[in-house]
Amino acid sequence: MAFAYRNGALCAEDIALEDIAARFGTPCYVYSARAIEAAYGELRDALQGRDALLCYSVKANSNLAVLALLAKRGAGFDIVSAGELERVVAAGGNMAKTLFSGVGKTQSEIELALRRGIGCLNLESEAELERVAHVARRLGRRAPVAFRVNPDVDARTHPYISTGLRESKFGVAHAEAERLYARAAGMREIAIAGIGCHIGSQLTEVAPFAEAAERLVELAERIEAHGVPLGHVDFGGGIGIRYGDETPAPVADFVAAALRALGGRKKKLILDPGRALVGNAGVLLTRIEHVKAGPARNFVVVDAGMNDLLRPALYGAWHDVRPVREAQHNEKSEVYDVVGPVCESADFLARDRRLAAREGELLAVMSAGAYGMVMSSNYNSRPRAAEVLVQGGEAHLVRRRETLAELFAAERIPE
């Protein structure tokens, strides 16, 4: 296991988290390279012998060290901004194996992607098709594109991360896809690369994913019957992980569903995993500042807040919270809400957790490798946390903590 107790101390691979806290301070994100590599290897092995590409979803965790780790193992990337594009370049990623998704790409982002040799622009509207054609014409290039099709399938996940229903802002309507592909095929500036979909995030059941995959392949066949060849079929990502009492289906079951949908068709299969690769590979390390008893609830006040880990406040997300030093059997425990110092009632990391809590002790918020640091902010003028990558017995500082001066370094007071 990437995170386990040894001699009473919670460790990341071969290093005690308390040693990492002493060296780098808190709050601090800690990632296990071994866990990321194992998760990637599991998906890659499930696709063995198939023409396939795994495009890591950069939005899940965009630290350069994480991207470089995956790039070295042959991963492609799924990006949603110019900033993510430049991160992939800086980490040594292959632009030809990179997909650019997202509903609101600007002209400058499209131009940058084409100049960088992007593998595919995933289009999400007819207006975007027009914009891409315009930019490609101006540059004298042909833009490789695929439409993200909205299959109107309920992902059965949190409504904020469900993206495949017809009321979603994402993708083009299933009923409009054949017309849009016919239109795109008539544009000299457009090179059709494939077709894709993505129904949501934190999928724990295979059935919605399988239903969307079947619908997508059936649609692809109809499009090709009209003389528009499609090189790849992108089934998206969203494969879920265990945070608490979930029992997510194995990643191999999602791969099997995609393979069943494709059958014997000789198409490149693309998957865009994010959380499944990094979610359980990271923890947020935080220190207890105060233990506060209240008339209705008891609180453990820690030095990490909603600006560091937004998921509990935003989604009501559940994260396991563990003491970095195992509690002794004779230590008294109480039920606490684990809260931060931010001036919002929504500033909590966990509710109703039984802990033997003492001021100065360290806690680890588990399964924080995805949608943790990437969603952090400077709210309340708080510096963002440090990030550390552990490889066996070595801990590498892969992002230093922000200084107070950096919080306003880009600001100016008018003369």
N, C-alpha and C positions, 0 to 999 in steps of 0.2 A: 504493500500500500504506500501511496505517496506521503500520506500523513498518518502517523501512528505513534502510540505511546511506547517509549523505551525507558525503562527504569524510572517510570513516573513522569517523564517529560515528553510532551507532544513534539514530534520531530517532523521536519520536511526532508524527506529522503534520509540522509545521514547526519543532518544538522538539527540540533534542538532549537525550537522557535524562540526560546528565551535568550539564546545566544545571538540570534538574528536581531531581536529587539534591543539587546544591549549594544550591538554594533551599529545598527541603522536607525534606531528609535521607532516610535509609534506615533500615529497609525502607519501601517506598512502593509502593502500587498506582497505576498510571498507565493511564487509559482514553482511548481515542480516540472522540470524538463522531462523527467522520466515519465510522468503521467501524461503529458502532452504527446510525447512520442508513442506511448503505448496506445492511446486513443486513436491517433492517426493510423498506426499500424493495423489496428483492428478493422478499421474501415477499408484500408487498402487491401488487406488480405481477403476481405469479403468480396472484393471486386477482381480478384486474381484471374488472369486469363481473359479479361474483358477489356475492350477499348473504352477506357473510362478516365475521368479527370475529377479529382477532389479539389474544389475551390474553397479554401477556408474563408469564412465570412469575417472580414476584418473588423467589422463593427463590434464583434463580441469581445475582443481584446486586441488592441492595435499596437501594443508595445513592440518596438523594433526587434528586441531579442526574441520575442515569441514568433514574429513573422519570419525572422532569419532561420529559426529552428525548423520551421515548417518548409521554408523555401529549399533548404538543404536536403530535405527528404522528398523533394519533387512536387510539392503541393502547388496548385494554382491558387488564385485569390478571387474573392467576390468583394467588390468595393462599392461605395455609395457616395464618394465625394472626391474632389481633387486632392484634399489632404490625405485621404486614405491611399490614393494613387501614388502620391509622392512618398508615403511611408513604405509602400511595397517596393518602389524603386530603390529607396535608401537601404532596405533590408536585403536587397539582392534578388527580389522576386522577378519572375519571368512575365513580362507584359503580354506576351502571346498566349499565356495561360491565365490571363486575368479578365474577369467579366466586370462591366460597369453597370450596376443596377441603380434604382432610385427614380422617383417620380419627377424630380425637379432639377435635372441637370442643366446648368447654364451653358451658354454658347462657349464661354471660355473653358469650361470643364470638358466639353465635347472636343474642342480644338486640342486641348492638352492631351486628351486620351488618344486622339487620332495621331498626333505627332509622336506620341510615345509608343505607338504600335499596339494598341489595345487589342485583345483577342476578340472581344465581342461587346457591343453596346446593347444592353437589355432595354428595349423600348417599352414604355408604359402608357403611351397615348398616341393618337394620330398626330396631334400637334408636335409631339417629340420627333416623330418620323420626319415631319417637314423641317424641323430645326436641324436635325442631324444631316439631312440631305443638303440643306443650305450651307452648313459649315463645311461639309465634304466637298461641295462644288467650289467653294471659295478656295479651299486648299488644294484642289485638283487631285483629290483622293477618292477611293471607294471605302465607305464605312461598313465594317462587318456588324450585322445586327441580328437580333432575335427579339420577338415580342414576348413579354411576360403576359401570359394569359391567365385571367382570373377564372378558375373553374367552378366558382360558387359552391365550394365544399366547406362545411363547418369543421374547423380543426379541433374543436372541443378543448380549447385552451382559454386563457384569460382574454377577455375582449380586446384589451389594448395590444395584444400580440397575435391576434387572429387576423390574417391578411387576405384570406381567399374567398370571402363572401362577396356577394354582388354589390353591397353597400360600401365596400372598402375603397380607399383611394388608390389602391395598388392595382397595376395590371390593366389590360384591355379586356373588355367583355368577351366571354367565350363565343357568343353569337356573332361578334364583329370580326373575329380573328381571320376567317377565310378571306373576307373582303380586304382587310388591311394587308395581308400577305400578297394578295394579287396586286394591290396598289404598289407595295414596296418593290415587287419583282419588276415593275415597269420603270423604275427609277435607275438611271445609269450610275448615280452616285452611291447606290446601296448594293451591298453584297450580303445576301441572306445566309446566315450561318446556322441557324437552328431555331428552336422553340423552347420555352420554359414556363415554369409556374413556381409558386411558393405560397403555401396556404397558411403558414403561421409558425410560431416559435414554441418551444417546450412541448412538443408532441410526445405524449407517452403511449398512445395507441397507434397501431399500424393502419387500422381500417381507413381513417380519413386520408392518410397519405396514399394508400393503395387505390382508393377511389379516384383521387385527383390524378394519379399516375395513369390509370386506365383511360380517363377522359382525355388526358393530354395526348396519349399515343393515338387514340381514335381520331382526334382532331388533326394530328400530324399526318395521318394517312389520307384524310380528306384533302388537306392542303397539297400534299404531294400528288394526289390524283389530278389536280388542276395544273400540274406541270411546274410546281415550285419545290425544288429539292431542299431538304433540310439535313444538314450535316450532323447536328447533335440534338439530343433531348435532355433538357436540364430539369430535373425533378425537384430542385430547390433543396432546402435544408430544414432546420427546425427540430431536428431529433432531440428529444428531451433527455434530461438527466435526473438522478435522484437527489432531491434536496432534503427530504424528510421521510414521509411514509409512502411516497410515490413508488410504483413498480413499473418503470418505463420498459417497453419492449426492447430487446437487444438490438444494437445497431444492425446486426446481420439480418434481422427480420425486415427492416426498412429497405436494405439493399435488395433482399430477395423479392420484395414487392415491386421495386423498380425493374428488376430483371424479368419478373413474370409479365409485367405490362409490356415490356419491349419484345418478349418472346425471342424469335429467331431473327429479328430485324437487325441489320448491320448499321447501327447508329452509335455514335459516341455517346456514352452515358455520362452525365455530369451531375454531381451532388455538391451542395454548398453548405457543409456543416460549419457551425461556429461553436455554440455552447457545448455540443457533444465532444469537442476536442479540448476545450480549455476550462469548462465550468467547474469540474471537480478537481482541477489541477491547481487551484488557487485558494488561499485564505486571506482574510483581512485580520491582521494582528493589531490588537488594541489594548490599552491599559486602563484599569479601573481608577478613576479619579476620586469618586465618592460612593459610599453606600448610604442610601437615603431611605429611611422608613417614612411611610406616609399613612394617613388615616384610612385610605381606601386601597392603595397599592404601594408596593415597595419598589425602589428603583436602584439600579446599578448605573451610575453615570460614568461613561467611558470617554476617551479622548478622540474616538471616531464618531462621526455623525452622518446625517443624511446627505451632506455634501460629499462624503467619501463613498457611501454605499446607499444609493437612492432606491433600490428595488423594494425594500420593505415599505417605505413611505409611498412609493408610486403605485405598486401593484398589490400591496399587502403580502409581499413575498415572504416565505418562511426560509430561514437559514438556521442550521444547527449552530449552537454556540457552545464551545468547549473550553474548559480551563486549560491553560498551557501547562500548568503543573497539576497532575491528578490530585483530587481531593482525598484526604485521609478518611478512613471509615468513621472515625470519631468526630469529624468536623460537622458542625451544625449547618444545615442548608435551609434556605428560604426560597420562596417564589418571588422572582423579580421581573420587572420590565428592564431590558437593557437599552438605555437611551444615551443620546449624545448631547453635546453642549450647544447645539444650534437652537436659535430662538424660534422654534416652531413646535407645536404640539405633535406634529407628524414625525418629529425627529426621534425615531426609534429604530433599533436594529433587530430587536426580538421582544416578544411579549410572553409573559407567564412561563419563565424558565426557572427551573430549580437549580440553584447554584450555592456553593459555599464560598461567598464572595467577601473579599477583603480589599481595602484600598491598596493600590500599588500592584495588585496581581494582574497577570496578563490573561486575556481571552482571545480565542481564535474563532472568527466568524467563518464557518466552513462554506465550501462550494461557491466561492466568490471570484473565481477566475474569469467568469463571463459577465459582461454588463455590470462591472464593478468600477474599476478605475476609469473606463471609457465614459461613464456617465457622471463622473465626479465633477464638482464645480468649486468655485471660490466663494460661495455664498457665506455671508457673515465675515467676509474677508479672511477666510481660512486658507492657508497654503494647502495644496494638494499633497497627498501622501507620497512616500517613497515606494518604489517597486524593486523587488529582489527576485532573481531567478536562481534556483538551487539546482545544481548538477552534481549528484552524488554527495561528496564531502566539501563542495565548494559553493559559496554563496556570492553571487555577483550583483552589485548594485546596478540595475539596468534603467533606473530613473531616479535621480536624486530628489529629495524633498524640496519643494519650492521655498524660497526665502520670503520674508515679509516684504522686503523691498521690491521683489519681482511682482508682487500683487498689483502695484500701481506704476510699474516701470514704463508702460506704454501710454500712460495718461499725462495730460499737460494742463496746466492752469493758464488761461489766456492772460496776456500782458495787460 
